Amino acid sequence: PDYEKPLFVDAMLSRGWAVAITDYEGLGTPGLHTYVVGRSEGHTVIDAARAATRLPAAGLAAGGPVAFSGYSQGGGGAAWAGELAPSYAPELTVAGITAGGTPADLDVVAKSLDGGVGFGFLLLSALGLDAAYPELDLPAYLNDRGRTLYATQQDACVDAVFGYAFGHIADYTTANPLTTAKWQARLAENKLGARPPKAPVFLFHGSGDEIIPLSQAQTLRREYCAAGVPVTWGTYLGEHVTTLAFSAGDVVGYLADRFAGKPARSSC
């Protein structure tokens, strides 16, 4: 995205790194976008890295070190790629992972977003989960207002979410689907932490993040640490968007050290 280019992409390219940027399932491809669905996003990130090494014009050799890096939805994608790579792409040499503002526990995030400034992200998440898991049958829970949203906002972009600020699940439903057993099961399935990555991780978050709760990122840190993952932890004074900017130098520096073969500093 344009806002990430000067902060991250240009800095990475200036170091001579190849940068593969991917959209996710349903963005520019057939089908609906599976927003915040972990395996979908993780596989997409890994597939982008694989594809980059297979493009002759890129001049990349298979087997070289790779890293996964992202923020917010991208932080989730990077973390999921890190968790899935050992089984899904064991041929990749993953040097490191950076994941910031990460929605690690969708149930905790959903409860925080209900009634909050980022409520629109909860709407997008419900649509994404329903797209990935049709048995969730989101329309069965919707009132007239919700059915209108379902019919018209399937391809909404992130810049539209703040038009729904401070909304509530009850504004769009006849019953809250997130409290049902089948929705809870899928939310649990999309919780990070059950498959510890084999590579070192830089996890970071804004101390005043109003979109993605800091607490659930701290839980992921504890889970990774307990599993023996070398976690470097960073907290930045700021909210969701400013943390993206404040963290950029540390993200690039962390990845540079991993590519240089330096041992990762653990905050565990």
N, C-alpha and C positions, 0 to 999 in steps of 0.2 A: 504493500500500500504506500501511497505517496508520503504519508506522515512518518512512516518507518524508514523510508529511503535515506534521508540525510543522517538519521540517528544511528542506524544499524548497517544497512546494506552498503552504503558508500564507504563506511569505515571498514567493513569486512573486505570489500573489493580492493580497497587501497592497500591492504596487506597481502594481496595476491591470492586470496581465497576464491574458490568458486562458490557462488551462492545460488541455490535452487529454491525458488519461491513457488509454493503451490497453493491453489485454492483447494477446497474440500469437496467431498462428494455432493453432487447436485448443484455446484456453482460452475456454470459454464459447460456442464455435462447434462445428459438427460436425467430426469428424476428430481425429487425434492431434496433440499439440503438437510443433511442429518446433523444439524447444529448440536454441539456438545456431546455427541455420541463418541465415546472414547476409542473403541476399536476402529471405527470408521476414520477418525481423525489421525490416529496413530499410524494406521496402515497407509494412509495417504501421504503422510510426511516421509515415511520410510520408502514408499514407492518413488517419490520424487528424488530422493538421494540415489536410489538404484538407477533410475532412468538417466540421471545426469551423467553417470559414469559410462553409460551405453551410447551416448551421443558422440559420434566421431568428432564433430566440430568442437566439442567442449575440450578435447585434449586431455581428458581425465582417465586415469588408469584405475580399473577395478582393484579393490583391496587397500586403497589409501584410507587415511583416517577421515572420519566424518563426525559431525556434531549436529545435534538437534537444538534449535533455539527458537523461543517464541514468547509472546506476552498475551495475557488474557485468554481468549480462545486459542491463540497460538501457543500460550504456555501449557494449556491442556494438551494440545497436539504434540508438543515437544516431549512432555512428560509421558504421555501414552506411547509415543514412539520409543522412548527409552525403556519403558516397561515391556513392550512387545518385541523389541528387536532381538533379544536372545533366542526367542522361539520362532519368530516370523522371519527374521533376517540374520541368522547366525553368521553369515558370511561377511557382514559389515563390521568394520573395526571402529567402534564408537568411542571417540576420545573424550567426549563430555556432553553434558546437557545443561542448558539454561532454561529455566521456566519461571516466569514472573506473573504475578496477578492471577494465579492458576486456580480455576474452579475444580478443586480436587474432590469435593464432596457435594454433589448436586443437590442432595436433600437439604443440607445446611444452607447452601447458596439460595435455594428456592424460598426457604422460610425467611431469609433475610431480605430478599427482593420483594416479597409480597407487601405492598403498601409503600415501597421505597422509591427513590428517584430512578432506580434502574429496573423498574417493573417490566419494561418492554423486553429486557433480556430474558425474563422468565417466560414471556409469551413466545419468544423465538425458540427457547429451549423446549417448551411443550410441543411446538410444531416439529422441531427436529427429532425428538424422541418418538413422536407419533409416526413420522416418516420412516424411521428405522424399524419400528416395531408396530406394525399395523394392528396387532391384537390389543394394543392399548386403547384403541377406539376413542380417541379424544372427542370426536363430535358427539358421542353419546352423553357427554357431561356438559355440553355447552347450551347456554340460553340463546335467544335471538341475536343479541349483541356478539356473543362468542362465535356463533355460526357465520355471521357476516365477516368477522375478522378472519376466521378459518378459510373462508372462500376468497378473500382478497389479499391476504398478507403472506401467503406461502413463500413468495420471493422477496420479502422485505429485506432491506439492507440494514446494517447496524445503525446508520445515521438516522433511521426512522424511530428508533426505540424510545427516544426521550419524549416523543409525542404521547407516550403512555405513562409518563412519570406519575408516581404515587397512586397508580391503580391497584386494584385488589383482585385476587382470583375470583372472589364472589361476584365481581362486576360482570364476569363473562361466563359463569357456570351455574348450573343448577345443583351440582355437588362437586366437591373438590376431588379431582382425580388423584392428586398426589398422596392422598391418605389411603388409597386402596392398595390391596396386597399386590396386584400385578404391576402397578406403577412403582410401588416401593421396591419390588424385586428388580426392576430395570434400573432404578436409580442406584441401588446397591451394586449392581453389575457394572455400572459406570463410575464407580468410586476408585480413585487412584490409591495405590499403596499395597495392593495384594500381591503384586509381581515386582519385587524390587529390581531396579535396573542394575546392570553390571558395571556401568560407567559412573564416574563422579558427576555430581549434580550441583549446580548453583541454583538454589531456590531463593526467591526474593519477593517482597510484597510491600505495599504502602501501608504505613501505620494507620492512616485514616481512610483506607479504601472503603468507599461507600457502595461499591458494586459487588465485589467478591470479598467475603469476610476474611480478615486476617487469621482468625482462630482456626479455620479449617486448613489453611496453608501450614500453620504451626503443627497441626496434627499430622499432616503428611510428612513434615520434617521429622517428627518424633518416630513415625513408623519406618521411614527410610533409615534413620540412624539405628533403630533397634535391629534392623535387618543387616546392618554392617555396611550400608552405602556411604561413601565419603560425601557428606553434604556440607557445602558452604552456604551459610544462611545470611541473607541481607534484608534489613528493614530500612525503608526510606521514609523520611518525613514528607508525607504528601498523600493525595488521594489517588484514584485509579489511573487517571490520565497523566498526571505530572510524574508519577513513579516511572512510567515508561521512559520519559525523557531523562530523569535523574539517574536511572540505572544503566544507561546506554554504555558509558565508558567502562563500567565494571563488567558488563556482559562481554564486550569485545576483549577486554583484558583477560578475563577468565578463559575464554576460548583460545586466545593466543597462547596462554600458558599450557593448556592441554595439548594443543598441536605441537608445542615445543617439547612435550614429554616431561614437563615439570610435575611433581606430585601435587595433588590438590590439597588445599588446607581444609581440614574438617572442622566444622563447628559443633559436632556431636559431643 
